[in-house]
Amino acid sequence: MSDAHKNNPLHGIKLKQILEELQEEYGWELLGEFVNIRCFKYDPSINSSLKFLRKTPWARDKVEALYLLMRKKKAKEG
């Protein structure tokens, strides 16, 4: 395994899994407040969100950062 992968906490985690876990934990309404993007606020779905996030690096960065925060919080609780 290369050093880049060892230091990347998201290595091996698919964007779809990230979205599904965030949506399950927070719901679309809160996700739309945390990350202000249209695909979370209006008629949200995993597929429309995936399509948007794959094309929009700044939004994907925010979603991935939120996911890491959620995992860190769960690790502290558990």
Backbone as ProteinMPNN parsed JSONL, in Angstrom:
{"seq_chain_A": "MSDAHKNNPLHGIKLKQILEELQEEYGWELLGEFVNIRCFKYDPSINSSLKFLRKTPWARDKVEALYLLMRKKKAKEG", "coords_chain_A": {"N_chain_A": [[0.849, -1.178, 0.0], [0.581, 2.196, -0.836], [2.079, 5.222, 0.546], [0.351, 7.392, 0.284], [-2.183, 6.249, 0.27], [-2.258, 5.045, 2.789], [-2.403, 7.225, 4.476], [-4.823, 8.349, 3.904], [-7.923, 8.662, 5.146], [-10.266, 8.053, 3.849], [-9.769, 6.151, 2.005], [-10.756, 3.446, 0.041], [-13.429, 3.708, 0.62], [-16.487, 4.141, -0.825], [-18.124, 6.818, -2.581], [-20.887, 6.587, -2.692], [-21.442, 5.0, -0.441], [-20.644, 6.775, 1.553], [-22.549, 8.847, 1.232], [-24.934, 7.407, 1.759], [-24.574, 6.648, 4.45], [-24.371, 9.171, 5.694], [-26.891, 10.242, 5.068], [-28.535, 8.456, 6.401], [-27.771, 8.927, 9.04], [-28.199, 11.737, 9.453], [-30.297, 12.635, 7.796], [-31.963, 14.133, 4.942], [-32.721, 16.812, 5.251], [-31.118, 17.964, 7.338], [-28.619, 17.457, 6.174], [-28.765, 19.194, 4.01], [-28.616, 21.586, 5.374], [-26.091, 21.454, 6.548], [-24.391, 21.165, 4.316], [-24.794, 23.286, 1.881], [-26.286, 22.615, -0.747], [-28.17, 22.231, -3.705], [-29.057, 19.647, -4.482], [-29.401, 18.324, -2.09], [-31.439, 19.655, -0.9], [-33.748, 19.985, -2.509], [-35.977, 17.747, -3.7], [-34.347, 15.415, -2.979], [-32.057, 12.714, -3.639], [-30.094, 9.717, -3.588], [-28.928, 9.066, -6.055], [-29.099, 11.496, -7.613], [-27.549, 13.137, -6.035], [-25.07, 11.819, -6.072], [-24.396, 12.126, -8.783], [-24.112, 14.934, -8.972], [-22.077, 15.445, -7.02], [-19.899, 14.054, -8.02], [-19.162, 15.627, -10.13], [-18.51, 18.029, -9.0], [-16.052, 19.204, -7.302], [-15.621, 20.89, -4.967], [-17.956, 20.634, -3.484], [-18.007, 17.906, -3.019], [-15.729, 17.686, -1.416], [-16.653, 18.998, 0.91], [-18.715, 17.275, 1.716], [-17.275, 14.919, 2.182], [-15.655, 15.798, 4.291], [-17.608, 16.26, 6.25], [-18.469, 13.642, 6.596], [-16.168, 12.473, 7.708], [-16.085, 13.872, 10.127], [-18.441, 12.908, 11.28], [-17.788, 10.189, 11.597], [-15.659, 10.433, 13.399], [-16.97, 11.5, 15.618], [-18.724, 9.36, 16.207], [-16.846, 7.424, 16.886], [-15.819, 8.447, 19.248], [-18.061, 8.28, 20.875], [-18.548, 5.569, 20.894]], "CA_chain_A": [[0.0, 0.0, 0.0], [1.404, 3.405, -0.902], [1.921, 6.157, 1.67], [-0.82, 8.248, 0.05], [-3.376, 5.516, 0.68], [-2.204, 4.829, 4.234], [-2.743, 8.469, 5.165], [-6.134, 8.81, 3.47], [-8.951, 7.94, 5.903], [-11.386, 7.701, 2.979], [-9.343, 5.132, 1.05], [-11.575, 2.244, 0.017], [-14.834, 4.012, 0.917], [-17.124, 4.707, -2.021], [-18.943, 8.004, -2.371], [-22.26, 6.142, -2.434], [-21.488, 4.577, 0.963], [-20.566, 8.007, 2.354], [-23.865, 9.494, 1.166], [-25.941, 6.585, 2.438], [-24.37, 6.745, 5.897], [-24.729, 10.529, 6.12], [-28.341, 10.399, 4.963], [-29.129, 7.668, 7.479], [-27.452, 9.57, 10.317], [-28.702, 13.104, 9.583], [-31.465, 12.923, 6.97], [-31.699, 15.107, 3.875], [-32.912, 18.193, 5.714], [-29.901, 18.397, 8.019], [-27.529, 17.472, 5.202], [-28.914, 20.437, 3.263], [-28.148, 22.694, 6.217], [-24.642, 21.307, 6.726], [-23.77, 21.411, 3.011], [-25.846, 24.01, 1.168], [-26.35, 22.309, -2.177], [-29.544, 22.017, -4.16], [-29.445, 18.224, -4.548], [-29.774, 17.879, -0.751], [-32.579, 20.436, -0.417], [-34.929, 19.9, -3.365], [-36.174, 16.422, -4.274], [-33.063, 14.731, -2.825], [-31.903, 11.268, -3.811], [-28.697, 9.292, -3.638], [-28.435, 9.142, -7.438], [-28.878, 12.878, -8.048], [-26.439, 13.656, -5.247], [-23.847, 11.227, -6.619], [-24.111, 12.759, -10.066], [-23.628, 16.288, -8.706], [-20.822, 15.441, -6.264], [-18.811, 13.568, -8.888], [-18.791, 16.716, -11.04], [-18.295, 19.266, -8.248], [-15.058, 18.877, -6.272], [-15.749, 21.64, -3.711], [-19.074, 20.061, -2.738], [-17.569, 16.578, -2.573], [-14.824, 17.915, -0.286], [-17.455, 19.315, 2.095], [-19.433, 16.063, 2.115], [-16.287, 14.006, 2.756], [-15.26, 16.35, 5.594], [-18.716, 15.982, 7.156], [-18.424, 12.201, 6.869], [-15.069, 12.229, 8.645], [-16.528, 14.382, 11.428], [-19.434, 11.978, 11.807], [-17.065, 8.987, 12.045], [-14.886, 10.793, 14.585], [-17.96, 11.627, 16.698], [-19.182, 8.017, 16.557], [-15.737, 6.72, 17.535], [-15.75, 8.956, 20.62], [-19.237, 7.772, 21.595], [-18.542, 4.114, 20.964]], "C_chain_A": [[0.895, 1.241, 0.0], [1.135, 4.311, 0.295], [0.685, 7.03, 1.517], [-2.091, 7.545, 0.523], [-3.405, 5.286, 2.185], [-2.689, 6.056, 4.997], [-4.112, 9.017, 4.783], [-7.222, 8.02, 4.206], [-10.151, 7.517, 5.055], [-11.022, 6.615, 1.969], [-10.223, 3.886, 1.174], [-13.048, 2.47, 0.319], [-15.435, 4.705, -0.301], [-18.008, 5.893, -1.651], [-20.391, 7.617, -2.058], [-22.421, 5.719, -0.978], [-21.466, 5.791, 1.885], [-21.933, 8.681, 2.396], [-24.928, 8.707, 1.928], [-25.804, 6.688, 3.958], [-24.735, 8.127, 6.431], [-26.235, 10.726, 6.11], [-29.042, 9.631, 6.081], [-28.934, 8.354, 8.837], [-28.186, 10.899, 10.499], [-30.011, 13.377, 8.845], [-31.139, 14.023, 5.972], [-31.784, 16.547, 4.368], [-31.651, 18.73, 6.404], [-28.703, 18.421, 7.076], [-27.565, 18.755, 4.38], [-28.493, 21.661, 4.058], [-26.632, 22.648, 6.385], [-23.885, 21.653, 5.446], [-24.859, 21.994, 2.118], [-25.756, 23.77, -0.34], [-27.766, 21.864, -2.526], [-29.964, 20.537, -4.114], [-29.748, 17.628, -3.175], [-31.069, 18.538, -0.287], [-33.862, 20.226, -1.21], [-34.981, 18.546, -4.058], [-34.889, 15.592, -4.187], [-33.13, 13.226, -3.089], [-30.417, 10.957, -3.854], [-28.155, 9.486, -5.058], [-28.18, 10.573, -7.903], [-27.703, 13.497, -7.301], [-25.11, 13.107, -5.751], [-23.431, 11.912, -7.904], [-23.509, 14.152, -9.859], [-22.248, 16.275, -8.048], [-19.642, 14.941, -7.089], [-18.314, 14.655, -9.831], [-18.337, 17.977, -10.309], [-17.352, 19.016, -7.074], [-15.238, 19.621, -4.944], [-16.871, 21.064, -2.85], [-18.703, 18.673, -2.209], [-16.624, 16.705, -1.373], [-15.597, 18.191, 1.0], [-18.188, 18.083, 2.619], [-18.46, 15.065, 2.765], [-15.824, 14.49, 4.131], [-16.351, 16.092, 6.632], [-18.735, 14.505, 7.551], [-17.329, 11.872, 7.885], [-15.413, 12.732, 10.044], [-17.526, 13.433, 12.083], [-18.745, 10.718, 12.339], [-16.278, 9.255, 13.328], [-15.81, 10.878, 15.808], [-18.433, 10.244, 17.155], [-18.092, 7.229, 17.27], [-15.594, 7.166, 18.989], [-16.883, 8.389, 21.467], [-19.133, 6.274, 21.847], [-17.383, 3.6, 21.68]], "O_chain_A": [[1.86, 1.312, 0.761], [0.111, 4.191, 0.968], [0.039, 7.372, 2.508], [-2.972, 8.175, 1.109], [-4.474, 5.328, 2.794], [-3.317, 5.929, 6.049], [-4.518, 10.059, 5.298], [-7.423, 6.839, 3.924], [-10.964, 6.706, 5.498], [-11.861, 6.203, 1.168], [-10.409, 3.345, 2.265], [-13.838, 1.527, 0.281], [-14.936, 5.739, -0.745], [-18.562, 5.958, -0.554], [-21.041, 8.267, -1.239], [-23.427, 6.044, -0.348], [-22.186, 5.83, 2.883], [-22.419, 9.045, 3.467], [-25.73, 9.288, 2.659], [-26.804, 6.8, 4.668], [-25.338, 8.243, 7.498], [-26.794, 11.311, 7.038], [-30.031, 10.106, 6.64], [-29.836, 8.354, 9.676], [-28.733, 11.164, 11.569], [-30.761, 14.269, 9.241], [-30.162, 14.754, 6.135], [-31.004, 17.4, 3.945], [-31.179, 19.822, 6.086], [-27.859, 19.313, 7.172], [-26.521, 19.338, 4.086], [-28.062, 22.661, 3.484], [-25.969, 23.685, 6.364], [-22.868, 22.346, 5.483], [-25.743, 21.273, 1.657], [-25.233, 24.59, -1.094], [-28.45, 21.212, -1.737], [-31.096, 20.222, -3.747], [-30.3, 16.53, -3.097], [-31.727, 18.034, 0.623], [-34.953, 20.283, -0.642], [-34.137, 18.234, -4.898], [-34.394, 15.115, -5.208], [-34.129, 12.568, -2.799], [-29.592, 11.831, -4.123], [-27.055, 10.008, -5.241], [-27.151, 10.842, -8.524], [-26.949, 14.289, -7.866], [-24.13, 13.846, -5.848], [-22.26, 12.239, -8.095], [-22.517, 14.504, -10.496], [-21.351, 17.007, -8.468], [-18.508, 15.366, -6.871], [-17.17, 14.61, -10.282], [-17.828, 18.902, -10.942], [-17.793, 18.658, -5.982], [-15.026, 19.027, -3.887], [-16.752, 21.012, -1.626], [-19.048, 18.318, -1.082], [-16.71, 15.923, -0.427], [-15.24, 17.678, 2.061], [-18.27, 17.874, 3.829], [-18.786, 14.444, 3.776], [-15.624, 13.681, 5.037], [-16.048, 15.744, 7.773], [-18.989, 14.169, 8.707], [-17.544, 11.086, 8.808], [-15.071, 12.089, 11.036], [-17.466, 13.186, 13.287], [-19.087, 10.237, 13.419], [-16.234, 8.417, 14.228], [-15.475, 10.392, 16.888], [-18.53, 9.987, 18.355], [-18.389, 6.443, 18.17], [-15.284, 6.355, 19.862], [-16.687, 8.058, 22.636], [-19.573, 5.775, 22.883], [-17.235, 2.386, 21.824]]}, "name": "protein", "num_of_chains": 1, "seq": "MSDAHKNNPLHGIKLKQILEELQEEYGWELLGEFVNIRCFKYDPSINSSLKFLRKTPWARDKVEALYLLMRKKKAKEG"}
